């Protein structure tokens, strides 16, 4: 058993950690909210959300508010579980 | 080296969780000022009530009819409104200043959520107080305002600094106690809206605002 067994590669990036932390404590967040909180560019954020979506860690809903398209993100059950594992792995790592 | 990077990650995670779910720019100093306004208002109301000549009335009947003396109740309402408006303006301006400094937006989803959740119990309480007056139970208005304001604070505390919760609980306690001392509402108001706000504001100022 290695110490880094539970470190999840899918979360191993500043922006991805940020996306997941926001979605852990908020029911959902839209693209602009994530962008503002993380200070990421459109393209950067889009590619990281896509990666997390591919792992089924986050759910993406596209809708229209009036005539403006709006993309809403929320964490899936699996995503929350994996993120918690990842965090406790990090904490163990620091503790050692 | 690695461990350091992960430590930074964890700190960042905590920070982002707080920033994204709680509005943390409430100004402590404005709490102190709101309390001071409330104490000034209460002393003005006290003077006005003392001025009110009880010679035409006596005892319990006097206390009751005081509530229906239109000039008196108009003055008291004016004092209360002035305190409310002053406190709201001060709170808004100082919170705006603080949010600029901390780079937090004043009207985003976190502050909206805070305001909505604060207003729900407060508006219900306000309507309930009108009903109390409608049924001639004006003596219960002061305790009701304290209790509902406390509930509003407890409800809002989930979306801002957690300490607001304890101030809310203090208000609820003061409100419940005051139900047993009808006719002394003004003193309990001064204790709650004055003293409690000042104590809370000072605590917040030392904890979060002082850099």
Interface residues (C-beta under 8 A of the other chain):
Chain A: X14 X17 X18 X21 X22 X24 X25 X26 X29 X33 X36 X37 X38 X87 X90 X91 X93 X94 X96
Chain B: X2 X3 X6 X7 X9 X10 X12 X13 X14 X16 X17 X19 X20 X21 X105 X108 X109
